[in-house]
Amino acid sequence: MFDIAKKAATDPQTKPKQAQIWVRIMGYLGQVMNSISETFDEAKALEYLENLERMIHEAKGDSQKSQKS
């Protein structure tokens, strides 16, 4: 999202008022990313990823790998 906002803000065809809005969006995205990083729970994220991996293996029919998790 940040890359999209930056591209739009720096596009020569973007009007100055629109560019200002895109820069504001970039700032807000930075604040959101900072907030997420401060409250990030690595253990919980790893648990979610392990569950996701198990679900993918089940969907693919990998019963042995899905039972290990």
C-alpha contacts under 8 A as a table, 3 or more apart, distances in Angstrom:
res1	aa1	res2	aa2	distance
1	M	4	I	5.09
1	M	5	A	6.27
1	M	29	L	7.91
2	F	5	A	5.15
2	F	6	K	6.12
2	F	26	M	5.89
2	F	29	L	6.66
3	D	6	K	5.03
3	D	7	K	6.03
4	I	7	K	5.17
4	I	8	A	6.19
5	A	8	A	5.13
5	A	9	A	6.04
5	A	22	W	5.48
5	A	23	V	7.19
5	A	25	I	6.86
5	A	26	M	6.11
6	K	9	A	5.04
6	K	10	T	6.12
6	K	22	W	7.10
6	K	23	V	7.25
6	K	26	M	7.01
7	K	10	T	5.32
7	K	11	D	5.96
8	A	11	D	5.22
8	A	14	T	6.79
8	A	19	A	7.02
8	A	22	W	6.73
9	A	14	T	6.67
9	A	18	Q	7.31
9	A	19	A	4.33
9	A	20	Q	7.25
9	A	22	W	5.27
9	A	23	V	6.27
10	T	14	T	7.32
10	T	19	A	7.09
11	D	14	T	5.39
12	P	15	K	7.95
14	T	18	Q	6.18
14	T	19	A	6.03
15	K	18	Q	5.23
15	K	19	A	6.12
16	P	19	A	4.96
16	P	20	Q	6.16
17	K	20	Q	5.10
17	K	21	I	6.47
18	Q	21	I	5.07
18	Q	22	W	6.28
19	A	22	W	5.01
19	A	23	V	6.17
20	Q	23	V	5.10
20	Q	24	R	6.24
21	I	24	R	5.00
21	I	25	I	6.24
22	W	25	I	4.92
22	W	26	M	6.22
23	V	26	M	4.93
23	V	27	G	6.29
24	R	27	G	5.04
24	R	28	Y	6.25
25	I	28	Y	5.02
25	I	29	L	6.10
26	M	29	L	5.08
26	M	30	G	6.23
27	G	30	G	5.07
27	G	31	Q	6.37
28	Y	31	Q	5.03
28	Y	32	V	6.23
29	L	32	V	5.03
29	L	33	M	6.11
30	G	33	M	5.13
30	G	34	N	6.13
31	Q	34	N	5.07
31	Q	35	S	6.12
32	V	35	S	5.05
32	V	36	I	6.15
33	M	36	I	5.13
33	M	37	S	6.12
34	N	37	S	5.12
34	N	38	E	6.29
35	S	38	E	5.26
35	S	39	T	6.56
36	I	39	T	5.37
36	I	40	F	5.77
37	S	40	F	5.04
40	F	45	A	7.97
41	D	44	K	5.41
41	D	45	A	6.21
42	E	45	A	4.99
42	E	46	L	6.08
43	A	46	L	5.17
43	A	47	E	6.23
44	K	47	E	4.99
44	K	48	Y	6.27
45	A	48	Y	5.08
45	A	49	L	6.21
46	L	49	L	4.98
46	L	50	E	6.06
47	E	50	E	5.12
47	E	51	N	6.22
48	Y	51	N	5.15
48	Y	52	L	6.10
49	L	52	L	4.92
49	L	53	E	6.03
50	E	53	E	5.00
50	E	54	R	6.16
50	E	69	S	7.22
51	N	54	R	5.04
51	N	55	M	6.18
51	N	69	S	7.77
52	L	55	M	5.07
52	L	56	I	6.19
53	E	56	I	5.08
53	E	57	H	6.24
54	R	57	H	5.14
54	R	58	E	6.18
54	R	65	K	7.29
54	R	66	S	4.82
54	R	67	Q	7.95
54	R	69	S	6.34
55	M	58	E	5.01
55	M	59	A	6.10
55	M	66	S	7.20
56	I	59	A	5.00
56	I	60	K	6.18
57	H	60	K	5.06
57	H	61	G	6.15
57	H	62	D	4.95
57	H	63	S	7.03
57	H	65	K	6.45
57	H	66	S	5.54
58	E	61	G	5.00
58	E	62	D	5.59
58	E	63	S	6.04
58	E	66	S	5.74
59	A	62	D	7.59
62	D	65	K	5.61
62	D	66	S	6.27
63	S	66	S	5.16
63	S	67	Q	6.15
64	Q	67	Q	5.33
64	Q	68	K	6.55
65	K	68	K	5.30
65	K	69	S	7.00
66	S	69	S	5.71
